[in-house]
Amino acid sequence: MTKCIGVLYFSPTNTTKKICMAVALGMGEKNPQILNMTLPDFRAKIIANPNTITAKIDHLVIGSPVHSGKLPLQVLECLKFIKGNEIKTTAIVVYGNRGYGISLHSMVEQLFKNEFNVVTAGTFIGQHSYPDIVPIALGRPDKSDIKKAQEFGIQSLNVTKKLSIQDIPIQIDSFSKSEKYDVIKPTYNKELCIQCGVCAKSCPMGILLPTGKYLNKEAEKQCIGCMACVRVCPKNARIAKVNLAIKVIMKIILGRALKKRKEPFVIISEK
Ligand SMILES: Cc1cc2nc3c(=O)[nH]c(=O)nc-3n(C[C@H](O)[C@H](O)[C@H](O)COP(=O)(O)O)c2cc1C
């Protein structure tokens, strides 16, 4: 019987999406059922249909980026609602070569609470969201990452035994310990903006006007600094820019991540 593979992801700059799709491809599915929770409309749809959203799926691949050593709150909120009904699940986080903190652990913990049968889990690496400030993991996931993701898909397909929460690694550091999210908000250049509205359409928080500006001051406070708008802007009117002092601090914090290439890590329960 052909299995229905689903992919549920949050991916403002698309690296998480690439990894999840490669895992699904490894499972033999070029066109999985896509549940893209990046945009607010779709997250609202999930929350409104918590029981049916995954109804036809036999194996669900769930992916999220790591923000400040944690899962973005938008992902956690969404996962809290979806009912797992013991569906086979592969849990994935994608991080920018610094560290994944408690993100994978909290994802799997939440999935267990909602009765997902998590059989495999993994951490993968994607280009850091601020390449113009600190160029970390540029071009990742690369060919080698994609190959590993596909192999992980093949391995995940035939596993049936549920993982235990003790199998999931945690990296405790100052970011994952803190409830705070360290955010760099993109700057906006009115002169360069052609008001195409692409940034507003791709904003995971729905807080931009088609003119490229925030809806209002309150909206600006809600910006999660995910860089979705920077990625899609055709004119570089929205860019990640910081002053020299912040740049130096960031280079210090992310210095180690610049030096050593990290590799994907996967956890597979015994068959
Ligand atoms: C606000 C924010 C915080 C981040 N925090 C971390 C972190 O703690 N550790 C890390 O290695 N990468 C961190 N990153 C980098 C992302 O996890 C990485 O670029 C990921 O590939 C982005 O996924 P996406 O392309 O699906 O959006 C952070 C990125 C952003 C925007």
The ligand as an SDF file (V2000), in Angstrom:
LIG
                    3D

 31 33  0  0  0  0  0  0  0  0999 V2000
   16.0590   35.0510   15.6020 C   0  0  0  0  0  0  0  0  0  0  0  0
   16.9920   33.9340   15.2120 C   0  0  0  0  0  0  0  0  0  0  0  0
   17.6680   33.2140   16.1790 C   0  0  0  0  0  0  0  0  0  0  0  0
   18.5360   32.1720   15.8150 C   0  0  0  0  0  0  0  0  0  0  0  0
   19.1410   31.4540   16.7890 N   0  0  0  0  0  0  0  0  0  0  0  0
   19.9860   30.4450   16.4600 C   0  0  0  0  0  0  0  0  0  0  0  0
   20.6170   29.6620   17.4680 C   0  0  0  0  0  0  0  0  0  0  0  0
   20.3780   29.7850   18.6590 O   0  0  0  0  0  0  0  0  0  0  0  0
   21.5230   28.7190   17.0630 N   0  0  0  0  0  0  0  0  0  0  0  0
   21.8320   28.5150   15.7440 C   0  0  0  0  0  0  0  0  0  0  0  0
   22.6950   27.7040   15.4620 O   0  0  0  0  0  0  0  0  0  0  0  0
   21.1800   29.2070   14.7710 N   0  0  0  0  0  0  0  0  0  0  0  0
   20.2730   30.1510   15.0900 C   0  0  0  0  0  0  0  0  0  0  0  0
   19.6190   30.8530   14.1030 N   0  0  0  0  0  0  0  0  0  0  0  0
   19.8310   30.4830   12.7060 C   0  0  0  0  0  0  0  0  0  0  0  0
   18.7150   29.5920   12.1490 C   0  0  0  0  0  0  0  0  0  0  0  0
   18.3960   28.5550   13.0360 O   0  0  0  0  0  0  0  0  0  0  0  0
   19.1540   28.9830   10.8110 C   0  0  0  0  0  0  0  0  0  0  0  0
   19.5700   29.9960    9.9480 O   0  0  0  0  0  0  0  0  0  0  0  0
   18.0630   28.1670   10.1360 C   0  0  0  0  0  0  0  0  0  0  0  0
   18.6600   27.4660    9.0800 O   0  0  0  0  0  0  0  0  0  0  0  0
   16.9210   29.0200    9.6180 C   0  0  0  0  0  0  0  0  0  0  0  0
   15.8800   28.1980    9.1470 O   0  0  0  0  0  0  0  0  0  0  0  0
   14.8660   28.6570    7.9770 P   0  0  0  0  0  0  0  0  0  0  0  0
   15.7260   28.8630    6.7410 O   0  0  0  0  0  0  0  0  0  0  0  0
   13.9610   27.5140    7.8100 O   0  0  0  0  0  0  0  0  0  0  0  0
   14.2250   29.9170    8.4130 O   0  0  0  0  0  0  0  0  0  0  0  0
   18.7550   31.8800   14.4420 C   0  0  0  0  0  0  0  0  0  0  0  0
   18.0610   32.6090   13.4720 C   0  0  0  0  0  0  0  0  0  0  0  0
   17.1980   33.6260   13.8330 C   0  0  0  0  0  0  0  0  0  0  0  0
   16.4600   34.3650   12.7590 C   0  0  0  0  0  0  0  0  0  0  0  0
  1  2  1  0
  2  3  1  0
  2 30  2  0
  3  4  2  0
  4  5  1  0
  4 28  1  0
  5  6  2  0
  6  7  1  0
  6 13  1  0
  7  8  2  0
  7  9  1  0
  9 10  1  0
 10 11  2  0
 10 12  1  0
 12 13  2  0
 13 14  1  0
 14 15  1  0
 14 28  1  0
 15 16  1  0
 16 17  1  0
 16 18  1  0
 18 19  1  0
 18 20  1  0
 20 21  1  0
 20 22  1  0
 22 23  1  0
 23 24  1  0
 24 25  2  0
 24 26  1  0
 24 27  1  0
 28 29  2  0
 29 30  1  0
 30 31  1  0
M  END
$$$$
